[in-house]
Amino acid sequence: MALAIARGRTNADIAAELAMGITTVKAHVSSILTKLGLDNRTQITLLAHDSGLA
């Protein structure tokens, strides 16, 4: 899911791709942000880019 975020996918896009509800995607995004100590989706993108993942 973090790679989908890094690629600029919206919550709705991710939900459709993974057959999840948008609320579930939002919960997972929040969990990723918390676990990585980040504040927003842009930071996920930067982290993935800097790590060579995206």
Distance bins in CASP14 RR format, pairs under 12 A and 6 or more apart:
PFRMAT RR
TARGET T0000
AUTHOR 0000-0000-0000
RMODE 2
METHOD distances of the structure
MODEL  1
1 7 0 0 0 0 0 1 0 0 0 0 0
1 8 0 0 0 0 0 1 0 0 0 0 0
1 9 0 0 0 0 1 0 0 0 0 0 0
1 11 0 0 0 0 0 1 0 0 0 0 0
1 13 0 0 0 0 0 1 0 0 0 0 0
1 14 1 0 0 1 0 0 0 0 0 0 0
1 15 0 0 0 0 0 1 0 0 0 0 0
1 17 0 0 0 0 1 0 0 0 0 0 0
1 18 1 0 0 1 0 0 0 0 0 0 0
1 20 0 0 0 0 1 0 0 0 0 0 0
1 24 0 0 0 0 0 1 0 0 0 0 0
1 25 1 0 0 1 0 0 0 0 0 0 0
1 26 0 0 0 0 0 1 0 0 0 0 0
1 27 0 0 0 0 0 1 0 0 0 0 0
1 28 1 0 1 0 0 0 0 0 0 0 0
1 29 1 0 0 1 0 0 0 0 0 0 0
1 30 0 0 0 0 0 1 0 0 0 0 0
1 31 0 0 0 0 1 0 0 0 0 0 0
1 32 1 0 0 1 0 0 0 0 0 0 0
1 33 0 0 0 0 0 1 0 0 0 0 0
1 35 0 0 0 0 0 1 0 0 0 0 0
1 41 0 0 0 0 0 1 0 0 0 0 0
1 44 0 0 0 0 1 0 0 0 0 0 0
1 48 0 0 0 0 0 1 0 0 0 0 0
2 8 0 0 0 0 0 1 0 0 0 0 0
2 9 0 0 0 0 0 1 0 0 0 0 0
2 14 0 0 0 0 0 1 0 0 0 0 0
2 25 0 0 0 0 0 1 0 0 0 0 0
2 28 0 0 0 0 1 0 0 0 0 0 0
2 29 0 0 0 0 1 0 0 0 0 0 0
2 31 0 0 0 0 0 1 0 0 0 0 0
2 32 1 0 1 0 0 0 0 0 0 0 0
2 33 0 0 0 0 1 0 0 0 0 0 0
2 35 0 0 0 0 1 0 0 0 0 0 0
2 36 0 0 0 0 1 0 0 0 0 0 0
2 38 0 0 0 0 0 1 0 0 0 0 0
2 41 0 0 0 0 1 0 0 0 0 0 0
2 43 0 0 0 0 0 1 0 0 0 0 0
2 44 1 0 1 0 0 0 0 0 0 0 0
2 45 0 0 0 0 1 0 0 0 0 0 0
2 46 0 0 0 0 0 1 0 0 0 0 0
2 47 0 0 0 0 1 0 0 0 0 0 0
2 48 1 0 0 1 0 0 0 0 0 0 0
2 49 0 0 0 0 0 1 0 0 0 0 0
2 51 0 0 0 0 0 1 0 0 0 0 0
2 53 1 0 0 1 0 0 0 0 0 0 0
2 54 0 0 0 0 1 0 0 0 0 0 0
3 9 0 0 0 0 1 0 0 0 0 0 0
3 14 0 0 0 0 0 1 0 0 0 0 0
3 17 0 0 0 0 0 1 0 0 0 0 0
3 18 0 0 0 0 0 1 0 0 0 0 0
3 32 0 0 0 0 0 1 0 0 0 0 0
3 44 0 0 0 0 1 0 0 0 0 0 0
3 45 0 0 0 0 1 0 0 0 0 0 0
3 47 0 0 0 0 0 1 0 0 0 0 0
3 48 1 0 0 1 0 0 0 0 0 0 0
3 49 0 0 0 0 0 1 0 0 0 0 0
3 51 0 0 0 0 0 1 0 0 0 0 0
3 52 0 0 0 0 0 1 0 0 0 0 0
3 53 1 0 0 1 0 0 0 0 0 0 0
3 54 1 0 0 1 0 0 0 0 0 0 0
4 10 0 0 0 0 1 0 0 0 0 0 0
4 11 0 0 0 0 1 0 0 0 0 0 0
4 12 0 0 0 0 0 1 0 0 0 0 0
4 13 1 0 0 1 0 0 0 0 0 0 0
4 14 1 0 1 0 0 0 0 0 0 0 0
4 15 0 0 0 0 0 1 0 0 0 0 0
4 16 0 0 0 0 0 1 0 0 0 0 0
4 17 1 0 0 1 0 0 0 0 0 0 0
4 18 0 0 0 0 1 0 0 0 0 0 0
4 20 0 0 0 0 0 1 0 0 0 0 0
4 25 0 0 0 0 1 0 0 0 0 0 0
4 28 0 0 0 0 0 1 0 0 0 0 0
4 29 0 0 0 0 1 0 0 0 0 0 0
4 32 0 0 0 0 0 1 0 0 0 0 0
4 41 0 0 0 0 0 1 0 0 0 0 0
4 44 0 0 0 0 1 0 0 0 0 0 0
4 45 0 0 0 0 0 1 0 0 0 0 0
4 48 0 0 0 0 0 1 0 0 0 0 0
4 53 0 0 0 0 0 1 0 0 0 0 0
4 54 0 0 0 0 1 0 0 0 0 0 0
5 11 0 0 0 0 1 0 0 0 0 0 0
5 13 0 0 0 0 0 1 0 0 0 0 0
5 14 1 0 0 1 0 0 0 0 0 0 0
5 17 0 0 0 0 0 1 0 0 0 0 0
5 25 0 0 0 0 1 0 0 0 0 0 0
5 26 0 0 0 0 0 1 0 0 0 0 0
5 28 0 0 0 0 1 0 0 0 0 0 0
5 29 1 0 0 1 0 0 0 0 0 0 0
5 30 0 0 0 0 0 1 0 0 0 0 0
5 31 0 0 0 0 0 1 0 0 0 0 0
5 32 1 0 0 1 0 0 0 0 0 0 0
5 33 0 0 0 0 1 0 0 0 0 0 0
5 36 0 0 0 0 0 1 0 0 0 0 0
5 38 0 0 0 0 0 1 0 0 0 0 0
5 40 0 0 0 0 0 1 0 0 0 0 0
5 41 1 0 1 0 0 0 0 0 0 0 0
5 42 0 0 0 0 1 0 0 0 0 0 0
5 43 0 0 0 0 1 0 0 0 0 0 0
5 44 1 0 1 0 0 0 0 0 0 0 0
5 45 1 0 0 1 0 0 0 0 0 0 0
5 46 0 0 0 0 0 1 0 0 0 0 0
5 47 0 0 0 0 0 1 0 0 0 0 0
5 48 1 0 0 1 0 0 0 0 0 0 0
5 49 0 0 0 0 0 1 0 0 0 0 0
5 53 0 0 0 0 0 1 0 0 0 0 0
5 54 0 0 0 0 1 0 0 0 0 0 0
6 14 0 0 0 0 0 1 0 0 0 0 0
6 29 0 0 0 0 0 1 0 0 0 0 0
6 32 0 0 0 0 0 1 0 0 0 0 0
6 36 0 0 0 0 0 1 0 0 0 0 0
6 38 0 0 0 0 0 1 0 0 0 0 0
6 41 0 0 0 0 1 0 0 0 0 0 0
6 42 0 0 0 0 1 0 0 0 0 0 0
6 43 0 0 0 0 0 1 0 0 0 0 0
6 44 1 0 1 0 0 0 0 0 0 0 0
6 45 1 0 1 0 0 0 0 0 0 0 0
6 46 0 0 0 0 1 0 0 0 0 0 0
6 47 1 0 0 1 0 0 0 0 0 0 0
6 48 1 1 0 0 0 0 0 0 0 0 0
6 49 1 0 0 1 0 0 0 0 0 0 0
6 50 0 0 0 0 0 1 0 0 0 0 0
6 51 0 0 0 0 1 0 0 0 0 0 0
6 52 0 0 0 0 1 0 0 0 0 0 0
6 53 1 0 0 1 0 0 0 0 0 0 0
6 54 1 1 0 0 0 0 0 0 0 0 0
7 13 0 0 0 0 1 0 0 0 0 0 0
7 14 0 0 0 0 1 0 0 0 0 0 0
7 17 0 0 0 0 0 1 0 0 0 0 0
7 41 0 0 0 0 0 1 0 0 0 0 0
7 44 0 0 0 0 0 1 0 0 0 0 0
7 45 0 0 0 0 1 0 0 0 0 0 0
7 48 0 0 0 0 1 0 0 0 0 0 0
7 49 0 0 0 0 0 1 0 0 0 0 0
7 53 0 0 0 0 0 1 0 0 0 0 0
7 54 1 0 0 1 0 0 0 0 0 0 0
8 14 0 0 0 0 1 0 0 0 0 0 0
8 29 0 0 0 0 0 1 0 0 0 0 0
8 41 1 0 0 1 0 0 0 0 0 0 0
8 42 0 0 0 0 1 0 0 0 0 0 0
8 44 0 0 0 0 1 0 0 0 0 0 0
8 45 1 0 0 1 0 0 0 0 0 0 0
8 48 0 0 0 0 0 1 0 0 0 0 0
8 49 0 0 0 0 0 1 0 0 0 0 0
8 54 0 0 0 0 1 0 0 0 0 0 0
9 15 0 0 0 0 1 0 0 0 0 0 0
9 16 0 0 0 0 1 0 0 0 0 0 0
9 17 1 0 0 1 0 0 0 0 0 0 0
9 18 0 0 0 0 0 1 0 0 0 0 0
9 25 0 0 0 0 1 0 0 0 0 0 0
9 29 0 0 0 0 0 1 0 0 0 0 0
9 41 0 0 0 0 1 0 0 0 0 0 0
9 44 0 0 0 0 0 1 0 0 0 0 0
9 45 0 0 0 0 0 1 0 0 0 0 0
9 54 0 0 0 0 0 1 0 0 0 0 0
10 16 0 0 0 0 1 0 0 0 0 0 0
10 17 0 0 0 0 0 1 0 0 0 0 0
10 22 0 0 0 0 1 0 0 0 0 0 0
10 25 0 0 0 0 1 0 0 0 0 0 0
10 26 0 0 0 0 0 1 0 0 0 0 0
10 29 0 0 0 0 0 1 0 0 0 0 0
10 41 0 0 0 0 1 0 0 0 0 0 0
11 17 0 0 0 0 0 1 0 0 0 0 0
11 18 0 0 0 0 0 1 0 0 0 0 0
11 20 0 0 0 0 1 0 0 0 0 0 0
11 21 0 0 0 0 1 0 0 0 0 0 0
11 22 1 0 1 0 0 0 0 0 0 0 0
11 23 0 0 0 0 1 0 0 0 0 0 0
11 24 0 0 0 0 1 0 0 0 0 0 0
11 25 1 0 1 0 0 0 0 0 0 0 0
11 26 1 0 1 0 0 0 0 0 0 0 0
11 27 0 0 0 0 0 1 0 0 0 0 0
11 28 0 0 0 0 1 0 0 0 0 0 0
11 29 1 0 0 1 0 0 0 0 0 0 0
11 30 0 0 0 0 0 1 0 0 0 0 0
11 41 0 0 0 0 1 0 0 0 0 0 0
12 18 0 0 0 0 0 1 0 0 0 0 0
12 20 0 0 0 0 0 1 0 0 0 0 0
12 21 0 0 0 0 1 0 0 0 0 0 0
12 22 1 0 1 0 0 0 0 0 0 0 0
12 23 0 0 0 0 0 1 0 0 0 0 0
12 24 0 0 0 0 0 1 0 0 0 0 0
12 25 0 0 0 0 1 0 0 0 0 0 0
12 26 0 0 0 0 0 1 0 0 0 0 0
13 20 0 0 0 0 0 1 0 0 0 0 0
13 21 0 0 0 0 0 1 0 0 0 0 0
13 22 0 0 0 0 1 0 0 0 0 0 0
13 25 0 0 0 0 1 0 0 0 0 0 0
14 20 1 0 0 1 0 0 0 0 0 0 0
14 21 0 0 0 0 1 0 0 0 0 0 0
14 22 0 0 0 0 1 0 0 0 0 0 0
14 23 0 0 0 0 0 1 0 0 0 0 0
14 24 0 0 0 0 1 0 0 0 0 0 0
14 25 1 0 1 0 0 0 0 0 0 0 0
14 26 0 0 0 0 1 0 0 0 0 0 0
14 27 0 0 0 0 0 1 0 0 0 0 0
14 28 0 0 0 0 1 0 0 0 0 0 0
14 29 0 0 0 0 1 0 0 0 0 0 0
14 32 0 0 0 0 0 1 0 0 0 0 0
14 41 0 0 0 0 0 1 0 0 0 0 0
15 21 1 0 1 0 0 0 0 0 0 0 0
15 22 1 0 1 0 0 0 0 0 0 0 0
15 23 0 0 0 0 1 0 0 0 0 0 0
15 24 1 0 0 1 0 0 0 0 0 0 0
15 25 1 0 1 0 0 0 0 0 0 0 0
15 26 0 0 0 0 1 0 0 0 0 0 0
15 27 0 0 0 0 0 1 0 0 0 0 0
15 28 0 0 0 0 1 0 0 0 0 0 0
15 29 0 0 0 0 0 1 0 0 0 0 0
16 22 0 0 0 0 1 0 0 0 0 0 0
16 25 0 0 0 0 1 0 0 0 0 0 0
17 25 0 0 0 0 1 0 0 0 0 0 0
18 24 0 0 0 0 1 0 0 0 0 0 0
18 25 1 0 0 1 0 0 0 0 0 0 0
18 28 0 0 0 0 1 0 0 0 0 0 0
19 25 0 0 0 0 0 1 0 0 0 0 0
20 26 0 0 0 0 1 0 0 0 0 0 0
20 27 0 0 0 0 1 0 0 0 0 0 0
20 28 1 0 0 1 0 0 0 0 0 0 0
20 29 0 0 0 0 0 1 0 0 0 0 0
21 27 0 0 0 0 1 0 0 0 0 0 0
21 28 0 0 0 0 0 1 0 0 0 0 0
22 28 0 0 0 0 0 1 0 0 0 0 0
22 29 0 0 0 0 0 1 0 0 0 0 0
23 29 0 0 0 0 0 1 0 0 0 0 0
23 30 0 0 0 0 0 1 0 0 0 0 0
24 30 0 0 0 0 0 1 0 0 0 0 0
24 31 0 0 0 0 0 1 0 0 0 0 0
25 31 0 0 0 0 0 1 0 0 0 0 0
25 32 0 0 0 0 0 1 0 0 0 0 0
25 41 0 0 0 0 0 1 0 0 0 0 0
26 32 0 0 0 0 0 1 0 0 0 0 0
26 33 0 0 0 0 0 1 0 0 0 0 0
26 41 0 0 0 0 0 1 0 0 0 0 0
27 33 0 0 0 0 0 1 0 0 0 0 0
27 34 0 0 0 0 0 1 0 0 0 0 0
28 34 0 0 0 0 0 1 0 0 0 0 0
28 35 0 0 0 0 0 1 0 0 0 0 0
28 44 0 0 0 0 0 1 0 0 0 0 0
29 35 0 0 0 0 0 1 0 0 0 0 0
29 36 0 0 0 0 0 1 0 0 0 0 0
29 38 0 0 0 0 0 1 0 0 0 0 0
29 40 0 0 0 0 1 0 0 0 0 0 0
29 41 1 0 0 1 0 0 0 0 0 0 0
29 43 0 0 0 0 0 1 0 0 0 0 0
29 44 0 0 0 0 1 0 0 0 0 0 0
30 36 0 0 0 0 0 1 0 0 0 0 0
30 37 0 0 0 0 0 1 0 0 0 0 0
30 38 0 0 0 0 0 1 0 0 0 0 0
30 39 0 0 0 0 0 1 0 0 0 0 0
30 40 0 0 0 0 0 1 0 0 0 0 0
30 41 0 0 0 0 0 1 0 0 0 0 0
30 44 0 0 0 0 0 1 0 0 0 0 0
31 37 0 0 0 0 0 1 0 0 0 0 0
31 38 0 0 0 0 0 1 0 0 0 0 0
31 44 0 0 0 0 0 1 0 0 0 0 0
32 38 1 0 0 1 0 0 0 0 0 0 0
32 39 0 0 0 0 0 1 0 0 0 0 0
32 40 0 0 0 0 0 1 0 0 0 0 0
32 41 0 0 0 0 1 0 0 0 0 0 0
32 43 0 0 0 0 0 1 0 0 0 0 0
32 44 1 0 0 1 0 0 0 0 0 0 0
32 45 0 0 0 0 0 1 0 0 0 0 0
32 47 0 0 0 0 0 1 0 0 0 0 0
32 48 0 0 0 0 0 1 0 0 0 0 0
33 39 1 0 0 1 0 0 0 0 0 0 0
33 40 1 0 0 1 0 0 0 0 0 0 0
33 41 1 0 0 1 0 0 0 0 0 0 0
33 42 0 0 0 0 0 1 0 0 0 0 0
33 43 1 0 0 1 0 0 0 0 0 0 0
33 44 1 0 0 1 0 0 0 0 0 0 0
33 45 0 0 0 0 0 1 0 0 0 0 0
33 47 0 0 0 0 0 1 0 0 0 0 0
34 44 0 0 0 0 0 1 0 0 0 0 0
35 44 0 0 0 0 0 1 0 0 0 0 0
35 47 0 0 0 0 0 1 0 0 0 0 0
36 43 1 0 0 1 0 0 0 0 0 0 0
36 44 1 0 0 1 0 0 0 0 0 0 0
36 45 0 0 0 0 0 1 0 0 0 0 0
36 46 0 0 0 0 0 1 0 0 0 0 0
36 47 1 0 0 1 0 0 0 0 0 0 0
36 48 0 0 0 0 0 1 0 0 0 0 0
36 51 0 0 0 0 0 1 0 0 0 0 0
37 43 0 0 0 0 1 0 0 0 0 0 0
37 44 0 0 0 0 0 1 0 0 0 0 0
37 47 0 0 0 0 1 0 0 0 0 0 0
38 44 1 0 0 1 0 0 0 0 0 0 0
38 45 0 0 0 0 1 0 0 0 0 0 0
38 46 0 0 0 0 1 0 0 0 0 0 0
38 47 1 0 0 1 0 0 0 0 0 0 0
38 48 0 0 0 0 0 1 0 0 0 0 0
39 46 0 0 0 0 0 1 0 0 0 0 0
39 47 0 0 0 0 0 1 0 0 0 0 0
40 46 0 0 0 0 1 0 0 0 0 0 0
40 47 0 0 0 0 0 1 0 0 0 0 0
41 47 0 0 0 0 0 1 0 0 0 0 0
41 48 0 0 0 0 0 1 0 0 0 0 0
42 48 0 0 0 0 0 1 0 0 0 0 0
42 49 0 0 0 0 0 1 0 0 0 0 0
43 49 0 0 0 0 0 1 0 0 0 0 0
43 50 0 0 0 0 0 1 0 0 0 0 0
44 50 0 0 0 0 0 1 0 0 0 0 0
44 51 0 0 0 0 0 1 0 0 0 0 0
44 53 0 0 0 0 0 1 0 0 0 0 0
44 54 0 0 0 0 1 0 0 0 0 0 0
45 51 0 0 0 0 0 1 0 0 0 0 0
45 52 0 0 0 0 0 1 0 0 0 0 0
45 53 0 0 0 0 0 1 0 0 0 0 0
45 54 1 0 0 1 0 0 0 0 0 0 0
46 52 0 0 0 0 0 1 0 0 0 0 0
46 53 0 0 0 0 0 1 0 0 0 0 0
46 54 0 0 0 0 1 0 0 0 0 0 0
47 53 0 0 0 0 1 0 0 0 0 0 0
47 54 0 0 0 0 1 0 0 0 0 0 0
48 54 1 1 0 0 0 0 0 0 0 0 0
END
